[in-house]
């Protein structure tokens, strides 16, 4: 990319694509009603 060119939606070109699954484990406190994130895992999708 030329150093003088600003990146905008009109000149942005998609050259590749990757897909991911985001797995989230949630825990809920039944008394207070709070929800906590217990864990998360990001997994690349391969077809």
Backbone as CSV, one residue per row, in Angstrom:
resi,resn,N_x,N_y,N_z,CA_x,CA_y,CA_z,C_x,C_y,C_z
1,UNK,0.845,-1.180,0.000,0.000,0.000,0.000,0.884,1.234,0.000
2,UNK,0.497,2.209,-0.777,1.235,3.464,-0.858,1.119,4.188,0.474
3,UNK,2.209,4.790,0.941,2.211,5.426,2.255,1.265,6.610,2.346
4,UNK,0.967,7.261,1.229,0.065,8.406,1.245,-1.404,8.014,1.174
5,UNK,-1.713,6.743,0.943,-3.092,6.291,0.782,-3.682,5.922,2.136
6,UNK,-4.832,6.478,2.451,-5.510,6.148,3.706,-6.467,4.990,3.470
7,UNK,-6.524,4.079,4.400,-7.394,2.913,4.290,-8.829,3.304,4.634
8,UNK,-9.723,3.112,3.674,-11.143,3.400,3.883,-11.949,2.202,3.396
9,UNK,-13.247,2.229,3.626,-14.115,1.133,3.202,-14.133,0.992,1.680
10,UNK,-13.931,2.098,0.958,-14.004,2.027,-0.500,-12.742,1.438,-1.125
11,UNK,-11.578,1.482,-0.421,-10.358,0.940,-1.012,-9.824,-0.271,-0.237
12,UNK,-10.637,-0.829,0.653,-10.257,-2.015,1.411,-10.560,-3.256,0.581
13,UNK,-9.573,-4.137,0.416,-9.739,-5.350,-0.393,-9.503,-6.571,0.498
14,UNK,-10.485,-7.466,0.532,-10.352,-8.705,1.305,-9.538,-9.694,0.484
15,UNK,-8.451,-10.188,1.053,-7.585,-11.115,0.335,-7.648,-12.529,0.904
16,UNK,-8.331,-12.722,2.003,-8.425,-14.044,2.607,-9.494,-14.053,3.673
17,UNK,-9.795,-15.238,4.149,-10.843,-15.373,5.155,-10.523,-16.552,6.048
18,UNK,-10.734,-16.388,7.341,-10.612,-17.481,8.301,-11.847,-17.469,9.172
19,UNK,-12.256,-18.648,9.609,-13.422,-18.760,10.479,-13.017,-19.419,11.779
20,UNK,-13.666,-18.984,12.846,-13.338,-19.483,14.173,-14.609,-19.819,14.936
21,UNK,-14.510,-20.782,15.850,-15.541,-21.064,16.841,-15.015,-20.509,18.155
22,UNK,-15.850,-19.793,18.877,-15.500,-19.328,20.211,-16.392,-20.071,21.200
23,UNK,-15.772,-20.922,22.027,-16.486,-21.688,23.042,-16.353,-20.952,24.364
24,UNK,-17.485,-20.722,25.028,-17.483,-19.997,26.298,-18.235,-20.821,27.333
25,UNK,-17.614,-20.997,28.506,-18.265,-21.665,29.632,-18.711,-20.594,30.621
26,UNK,-20.012,-20.592,30.939,-20.564,-19.598,31.850,-21.014,-20.268,33.138
27,UNK,-20.880,-19.556,34.237,-21.386,-20.022,35.522,-22.291,-18.957,36.098
28,UNK,-23.426,-19.383,36.648,-24.395,-18.422,37.167,-24.604,-18.635,38.658
29,UNK,-24.555,-17.573,39.414,-24.854,-17.601,40.837,-26.369,-17.499,40.980
30,UNK,-27.004,-18.564,41.462,-28.468,-18.592,41.524,-29.022,-17.628,42.570
31,UNK,-28.249,-17.320,43.597,-28.730,-16.419,44.651,-28.632,-14.955,44.231
32,UNK,-27.480,-14.545,43.720,-27.273,-13.133,43.371,-27.636,-12.843,41.912
33,UNK,-27.695,-13.865,41.074,-28.021,-13.654,39.664,-26.846,-13.222,38.818
34,UNK,-25.647,-13.268,39.372,-24.451,-12.888,38.614,-24.035,-13.996,37.663
35,UNK,-23.469,-13.619,36.530,-22.955,-14.578,35.550,-21.460,-14.337,35.391
36,UNK,-20.681,-15.400,35.506,-19.225,-15.315,35.362,-18.783,-16.149,34.172
37,UNK,-17.752,-15.680,33.477,-17.119,-16.462,32.410,-16.092,-17.366,33.073
38,UNK,-16.317,-18.676,33.025,-15.434,-19.644,33.665,-14.263,-20.020,32.775
39,UNK,-14.468,-19.982,31.470,-13.404,-20.324,30.544,-13.817,-20.001,29.124
40,UNK,-12.815,-19.914,28.273,-13.085,-19.671,26.849,-12.003,-20.350,26.025
41,UNK,-12.387,-20.748,24.814,-11.448,-21.406,23.913,-11.767,-20.964,22.492
42,UNK,-10.751,-20.511,21.769,-10.886,-20.105,20.380,-10.341,-21.210,19.499
43,UNK,-11.156,-21.669,18.546,-10.790,-22.802,17.696,-10.946,-22.404,16.234
44,UNK,-9.890,-22.574,15.452,-9.964,-22.285,14.017,-10.751,-23.385,13.321
45,UNK,-11.673,-23.017,12.457,-12.489,-23.973,11.724,-11.721,-24.413,10.490
46,UNK,-11.540,-25.722,10.344,-10.923,-26.280,9.144,-11.933,-27.188,8.475
47,UNK,-12.152,-26.973,7.209,-13.163,-27.755,6.488,-12.518,-28.762,5.578
